[in-house]
Amino acid sequence: MDIGQLLEVVPLWGIYGCSVLLVLLSIQCGIWIGRYRRSRSGQDQDSPLGAAVGATLGLLAFLLAFTFGMTASRFDARKQLLLDEVNAIETTFLRAGLIPEPHRSQVRVLLAQYADIRANVGRHPERIPQFIKESEELHGRLWPHAEALADADLKNPDIVSLFVDSLNEMIDLHTERVTVAFYRIPTAIWIALWGVTILSMVAVGYHFGESGKGNWHLSLLLALIFSAVILLIADLDRTGKGAITVSQQPMINLQEKLKERVK
C-alpha cells in the first residue's frame, strides 16, 4: 500500500493530528540543536541563518502550492466528467427514442438502471469497485443493441449512427471517470512534501534555538497552519470521501428523471 492509499483510509482528524505533532516535534528538535550549538559556540549567526530559513520555507510553500494545484485540478476534472457523463447518459436515452422496438424500450430500461448505479456512487463511495463492475456489465448488455441496429436494414441509418455515437461516448466517460477517480498523488511527491516539511520545521526550530527568540505560541501556530494545508491536500486527493466531495446532485436529478420516463 502506497502513501496515497494509506491516507485514503486514515481519518482526516488523524491526518491533521499527526501532522501537527510531526511539525511540533520537528521544531522542538531544531530548538534543541540550536540551543546546543549556541551554548557551544556562543556566536550569533542570526542574519545568514534567517536568510537560509526563509529560503527553506519558500521552497516548502512552493511544494505545497504545487501539490495543492495537482489535487485541485483533479477535483475540477472529476466535477466536469460527472457533468459530461450526465449529459451523455441523457443524450443516449433521448436518442434511444428514435430507434425501433424492441430495442427502444429495452435500452431505456437499461439506461435507467445505469443512472441508478452511477447515482449510488456518491451515496456509497465504499462500494465503488462493485458499482464499476455493475456499470461495465450494463455496458455489455447495451452494446449488443447497437450491434443489432447496425446490422439491421433500416430506412434511416443516420439515427442509428447518432445513437451509437452517444452510447460510445457514455462508455468512454465511464473509463475516464474511473481513471481520474483512482489517480493519487505519487508516493515520491508525498515523501518529498513530508521531507521538506520536516527539514523546514527543523530549520525554523534551529533558528529559534540559535537566536533564543522562539516560543511555543509561534511554534503551535506554524504547526496548525502547515498541517491545515496538508489536510486540505489529503482531503482533495480522496475519492468520494472526506469533507470536500463533488456534488452528485446532477446525477441524482437524472436518475429521478429517467425513472419517471420508463414507468
Buried (B, 14 or more C-beta within 10 A) or exposed (E): EEBBEEBBEEEBEEBBEEBBEBBBBBBBBBBBBBBEBBEEEEEEBEEEBEEBBEEBBEEBBEBBEEBBEBBBEBBEBBBEBBEBBBBBBBBBBBBBEEBEEEBBEBBBEBBBBBBBBBBBBBEEBEEBEEBBEBBEEBBEEBBEBBEEBEEEEEEEEEBBEBBBBBBBBBBEBBEBBBEBBEBBBEBEBBEBBBEBBBBBBBBBBBBBBBBEEBEEEEBBEBBBEBBEBBBBBBBBBBBBBBEBBBEBEBBBBBBEEBEEEBE
